[in-house]
């Protein structure tokens, strides 16, 4: 019996992927464990292993196909001794019953009684929460509607069978995409050929409340290049919009003096052992920021949490995600248990993760999860900024450039290298005083970096 190769779910949140490349061709012999294809997700390119043996009888989805749904058949394997042509042929069993049922269906239509005149039909309204019936909405849509103070009875669902889904709530909040539950028109208006032609739905509004076409009309034709969103850009847009709209952010900024840290960094790099003629490590300021945040989370464990609807998840390890810019997007690989790793180990691990991230070769477990994260734009000269929390994290720090500034020491002006760092915190999980304690601990490790070596 032939075995179907299904589009794999390479992460818990994956719904679609791009079939980038077939590494086997039709007629090739396949052994269990062979790499047969490469799949592109919104974050990485993953290899697919065969779990069955046989001959690749048919490639159903050609390489280069985008947005292939999870569990869709992408190929067929014929078992040993099986007719390859028969295995590759599309199934026909389902067609016979349909053909046999067709005449019966036509006969049933002919015998069916004619519907009553339209004028006799009662006028009814769509079910709504306000009429005592439960609105037909997804759990996420209900939560978003509750947080936004929206009445589900006045939101028109666009999901299956009129189900209200997340995008309907976002459209309602944007002010242009939601409609009150429609009331059936009078019977006289419903009759006639015009009633059969349903109006074309308007394009979904973007966050600004303007449709795609309305935005395009603001610019002269030919004055712009239209670049379709890839999977990564769509995911970034969806996740960050959801984060900003559903998580109550608050912000705390501290200025950290870097002179002691820069001196220690230089001494540690000078002392790096040579391996094959090259230094065994080269520490960056960012490596030391990762370590300082991990130690601060360990020192203030109540801030090392994730929020869920039913409980706070208090983490036993400080797993720090680090935002890495890659072509057309960004990804956040995670340094696991960073508080217990040495600076050289963090440095080498971060370099490896960043290089593989830019080539989209990270495994899902290398960029999913984490308990907090770092976004560093200091290398671009940015003085300070605020970052958007990356769920399921409850915190993220935005690191600016180290620059020489005038400071007051012992009542006199002095020059110091200062770096501004801003914490974004989820107020549902981390209160103001707790966030301040976390930043106080972080500042302490940055300004007294020897404590990171103990």
C-alpha positions in Angstrom: 0.0 0.0 0.0 1.5 3.4 -1.0 2.5 5.8 1.8 1.7 9.5 1.6 4.4 12.0 2.5 2.7 14.8 4.3 3.7 18.5 4.8 5.3 18.3 8.3 4.5 20.7 11.2 8.0 21.8 12.0 6.9 23.9 15.0 3.8 24.1 17.2 2.6 27.3 15.5 3.3 26.3 11.9 0.3 26.3 9.6 1.9 26.6 6.2 5.3 26.3 4.7 7.2 26.6 1.4 8.4 23.5 -0.3 11.8 24.9 -1.2 13.6 21.9 -2.7 13.2 18.2 -3.4 16.5 16.3 -2.7 15.1 13.1 -4.3 13.4 12.7 -7.7 10.6 10.4 -8.8 11.9 6.8 -9.1 14.6 7.2 -6.4 14.9 4.6 -3.7 14.3 6.0 -0.3 15.5 4.6 3.0 14.3 5.6 6.5 16.2 8.6 7.7 17.1 9.9 4.2 16.8 13.7 3.7 14.2 14.0 1.0 13.2 17.7 0.9 13.8 21.2 2.4 10.9 23.2 3.8 11.0 26.9 4.5 9.0 28.2 7.4 8.7 31.8 8.4 11.8 31.5 10.5 14.1 28.9 9.0 14.8 26.3 6.3 14.4 22.7 7.7 15.3 19.3 6.3 12.6 16.6 6.1 13.6 13.0 6.8 11.8 10.0 5.3 10.2 7.8 7.9 9.3 5.0 5.5 11.3 3.0 2.9 10.4 2.4 -0.7 10.5 4.3 -4.0 9.4 7.9 -4.5 6.5 7.1 -6.8 5.2 10.7 -7.3 6.0 14.2 -6.3 2.6 15.8 -5.7 3.8 19.3 -4.8 6.6 20.6 -6.9 9.6 22.4 -5.4 9.2 26.2 -5.1 5.6 25.9 -4.1 4.6 28.5 -1.4 2.1 28.3 1.4 1.6 24.5 1.5 -0.7 23.6 4.3 0.5 21.3 7.1 -0.6 17.7 6.6 -1.2 18.3 2.8 0.1 15.4 0.7 3.4 16.4 -1.0 4.5 13.1 -2.3 3.8 9.3 -2.5 6.1 6.4 -1.6 5.6 3.0 -3.1 6.4 0.1 -0.9 8.9 -2.6 -1.9 7.4 -4.8 -4.6 4.5 -2.5 -5.3 3.6 -1.2 -8.7 5.1 2.3 -8.8 2.7 3.5 -11.6 -0.3 2.3 -9.6 1.0 3.9 -6.4 1.5 7.2 -8.3 -2.0 7.2 -9.8 -4.6 9.5 -8.1 -7.2 7.6 -6.1 -10.4 7.0 -8.0 -12.5 5.2 -5.4 -14.2 8.3 -4.2 -15.4 9.2 -7.7 -17.6 6.2 -8.3 -20.1 6.8 -5.5 -20.3 10.5 -6.5 -21.2 9.4 -10.1 -23.8 7.0 -8.9 -25.3 9.6 -6.6 -25.6 12.3 -9.2 -28.8 11.0 -10.9 -30.4 10.5 -7.5 -29.6 14.1 -6.5 -31.1 15.4 -9.8 -34.3 13.3 -9.1 -34.5 14.6 -5.6 -34.3 18.2 -6.9 -37.2 17.5 -9.3 -39.4 16.1 -6.7 -38.7 18.7 -4.0 -41.6 21.0 -3.2 -41.3 24.5 -4.5 -40.4 27.0 -1.7 -43.1 29.3 -0.4 -43.3 32.8 -1.8 -40.7 35.2 -0.4 -43.4 37.5 1.0 -44.5 34.7 3.4 -41.0 34.3 4.9 -40.7 35.8 8.4 -38.2 38.5 9.0 -35.5 37.4 11.5 -32.3 38.7 12.9 -28.9 37.1 13.2 -28.3 35.5 16.6 -26.4 37.7 19.0 -25.2 37.8 22.6 -27.7 40.6 23.4 -30.7 38.4 22.3 -29.7 35.8 24.9 -27.8 33.5 22.5 -24.1 32.9 22.6 -22.2 34.7 19.9 -20.4 32.3 17.5 -16.8 33.4 18.1 -13.4 31.8 18.7 -12.0 31.9 22.2 -9.2 34.3 21.1 -11.8 36.6 19.5 -13.8 36.6 22.7 -10.8 37.5 24.8 -9.7 40.3 22.4 -13.3 41.7 22.2 -13.5 41.7 26.0 -10.2 43.5 26.4 -11.2 46.1 23.7 -14.7 46.6 25.2 -16.4 45.4 22.0 -19.9 44.0 21.7 -19.6 40.7 19.8 -23.3 41.1 18.8 -22.2 44.0 16.6 -19.3 42.2 14.9 -19.8 40.5 11.6 -17.9 37.2 11.4 -15.8 36.3 8.4 -14.9 32.7 9.5 -16.6 29.5 8.6 -20.4 29.7 9.0 -20.0 33.3 10.1 -17.7 32.6 13.0 -16.1 35.7 14.5 -12.3 35.3 14.4 -9.3 37.4 15.4 -9.1 39.5 12.2 -12.8 40.5 12.7 -12.0 41.9 16.1 -8.9 43.7 14.8 -11.0 45.2 12.0 -13.6 46.4 14.5 -11.0 48.0 16.6 -9.6 49.7 13.5 -13.0 51.3 13.0 -13.8 50.2 9.5 -14.1 46.5 9.2 -16.9 45.5 11.6 -20.6 45.7 10.9 -23.6 45.3 13.1 -25.2 41.9 12.8 -27.3 42.3 9.7 -31.1 42.1 9.8 -32.8 40.3 7.0 -34.3 42.7 4.4 -38.0 42.8 3.8 -39.3 39.9 1.7 -40.2 42.2 -1.2 -36.6 43.4 -1.4 -35.2 39.9 -1.2 -37.1 38.7 -4.3 -36.0 39.1 -7.9 -32.7 38.6 -9.7 -30.9 41.4 -7.8 -31.1 39.3 -4.6 -29.0 36.5 -6.1 -26.0 38.8 -6.7 -24.3 39.2 -3.3 -22.3 42.4 -3.0 -18.5 42.0 -3.3 -16.9 42.3 0.2 -14.6 45.2 0.7 -10.9 44.6 1.1 -9.8 44.0 4.6 -8.5 47.2 6.2 -5.0 47.5 7.4 -4.1 48.7 10.8 -4.6 52.4 9.8 -8.2 51.6 9.0 -7.5 52.1 5.2 -7.9 49.3 2.7 -5.0 48.2 0.5 -6.6 49.8 -2.5 -7.2 53.1 -0.6 -3.5 53.2 0.3 -2.4 52.6 -3.2 -4.6 55.4 -4.5 -2.7 57.9 -2.4 0.4 57.5 -4.6 1.0 58.0 -8.3 1.0 54.9 -10.4 4.5 53.8 -11.1 6.0 55.8 -8.2 6.5 52.7 -6.0 7.5 49.1 -6.3 5.1 46.5 -4.7 6.9 43.8 -2.8 4.5 41.0 -1.6 4.9 40.0 2.0 6.7 36.7 2.6 5.8 34.3 5.4 8.3 35.9 7.9 7.0 39.5 7.3 3.4 38.3 7.8 4.3 36.5 11.0 6.3 39.5 12.4 3.4 41.8 11.6 0.8 39.5 13.2 2.7 38.7 16.3 3.9 42.3 17.1 0.5 43.8 16.4 -1.1 41.3 18.7 1.6 41.9 21.4 1.2 45.7 21.3 -2.6 45.5 21.3 -3.1 42.8 23.9 -0.1 43.3 26.3 -0.1 46.4 28.6 3.5 47.6 28.1 5.2 50.0 30.5 8.8 51.3 30.2 11.7 51.9 32.6 15.0 53.5 31.5 18.4 53.4 33.3 21.7 54.8 32.3 24.6 52.4 32.8 28.3 53.5 33.0 30.4 51.2 30.8 34.0 52.1 31.5 34.7 49.2 33.9 32.9 46.8 31.6 34.9 47.9 28.6 38.2 47.6 30.5 37.3 44.1 31.7 36.2 43.1 28.2 39.6 44.3 26.8 41.5 42.3 29.4 39.5 39.1 28.9 39.9 39.3 25.1 43.7 39.9 25.5 43.9 36.8 27.7 42.0 34.6 25.2 43.9 31.4 24.5 44.9 30.6 21.0 43.2 27.7 19.3 44.7 26.8 15.8 46.4 30.2 15.8 43.2 32.1 16.5 41.8 33.5 19.8 39.4 31.0 21.4 36.8 33.8 21.9 36.2 37.5 21.3 33.7 39.0 23.7 31.4 41.8 22.6 29.5 44.2 24.8 26.3 42.4 23.8 27.6 39.1 25.2 28.1 40.8 28.5 24.6 42.4 28.3 23.1 38.9 27.8 25.0 37.6 30.9 24.0 40.6 33.0 20.3 40.2 32.1 20.4 36.5 32.9 22.0 37.1 36.3 19.5 39.9 37.0 16.6 37.6 36.3 18.2 35.1 38.7 18.6 37.8 41.3 14.9 39.0 40.9 13.2 35.6 40.1 9.7 37.1 40.4 10.4 39.0 37.1 11.5 35.8 35.3 7.9 34.9 34.4 5.4 34.4 31.6 1.7 35.4 31.8 -1.1 33.0 31.0 -4.9 33.5 31.6 -4.9 31.1 34.5 -1.4 31.4 36.1 2.0 33.0 36.1 4.7 30.6 34.9 7.7 31.3 37.1 10.8 30.0 35.3 13.6 28.1 36.9 16.2 29.1 34.3 17.0 32.4 32.6 16.8 31.7 28.9 17.7 34.9 27.1 16.5 35.6 23.5 18.6 37.9 21.3 17.0 39.8 18.4 19.1 39.1 15.2 18.5 41.1 12.0 18.3 38.9 8.9 17.3 39.8 5.3 13.7 40.9 5.3 13.0 40.4 9.0 14.4 39.3 12.3 14.6 36.2 14.5 15.3 35.7 18.2 17.6 32.7 18.9 17.7 31.8 22.6 20.8 31.3 24.9 19.5 28.7 27.3 20.3 28.9 31.0 22.6 31.9 30.3 23.1 32.7 34.0 25.1 29.5 34.4 27.2 29.9 31.3 30.6 31.6 31.1 31.1 34.7 28.9 33.2 32.9 26.4 30.6 30.1 26.0 27.8 32.7 25.5 29.9 34.6 23.0 30.7 31.5 20.9 27.2 30.2 21.1 25.7 33.6 20.1 28.0 33.8 17.0 27.0 30.3 15.9 23.3 31.0 16.4 23.5 34.4 14.6 25.3 32.9 11.6 22.8 30.1 11.2 19.9 32.5 11.7 21.1 34.6 8.8 21.2 31.4 6.6 17.8 30.3 8.0 19.3 27.1 9.4 18.0 27.4 13.0 16.0 24.5 14.5 12.7 25.5 16.1 13.9 24.7 19.6 16.7 27.2 19.1 14.4 30.2 18.6 11.2 29.3 20.5 10.5 29.9 24.1 12.9 31.9 26.3 12.0 33.9 29.4 13.2 37.4 28.3 15.1 39.0 25.5 17.6 41.6 24.3 17.3 44.0 21.4 20.5 45.9 20.8 20.7 48.8 18.3 23.7 50.4 19.8 26.0 49.4 16.9 23.9 51.6 14.7 24.4 54.6 16.9 20.9 54.6 18.3 20.9 56.4 21.7 17.7 54.9 23.2 14.5 53.2 22.0 11.7 51.0 23.3 11.1 47.4 22.1 7.9 45.4 21.8 7.6 42.4 24.0 8.0 39.1 22.3 5.4 36.6 23.8 5.6 34.5 25.8 8.2 36.7 27.4 7.1 39.3 30.0 10.1 41.5 29.5 12.6 42.8 26.9 15.4 45.3 27.2 16.3 47.8 24.4 20.0 48.6 24.5 21.3 51.9 23.0 24.8 53.0 22.0 27.6 53.6 24.6 28.7 57.2 24.3 30.8 59.6 26.3 28.6 61.9 28.4 29.1 64.4 31.1 28.3 62.9 34.5 28.5 64.2 38.1 30.9 62.2 40.4 31.6 63.3 44.0 30.1 66.7 43.2 32.2 67.4 40.2 31.7 67.0 36.5 33.4 64.1 34.8 33.3 62.2 31.5 32.0 58.6 31.4 30.9 56.2 28.7 27.2 55.8 29.3 24.7 53.4 27.7 20.9 53.9 28.0 18.8 50.7 28.5 15.0 50.6 28.4 12.9 47.8 29.9 9.6 47.0 28.3 7.5 45.0 30.8 4.1 43.2 30.7 2.2 44.9 33.5 0.0 41.8 33.9 3.0 39.9 35.1 5.6 42.4 36.3 4.6 45.4 38.4 6.5 48.8 38.3 8.5 48.2 41.5 9.5 44.7 40.4 10.6 46.0 37.0 12.7 48.7 38.8 14.3 46.0 40.9 15.2 44.0 37.8 16.8 47.1 36.1 18.6 47.9 39.3 20.2 44.4 39.4 21.0 44.7 35.7 22.7 48.1 36.1 24.7 46.7 39.0 26.2 43.8 36.9 27.0 46.2 34.0 28.8 48.7 36.2 30.5 46.1 38.4 31.2 43.5 35.8 33.6 41.4 37.9 30.5 40.1 39.7 29.6 38.3 36.4 32.7 36.2 36.7 32.1 34.9 40.2 
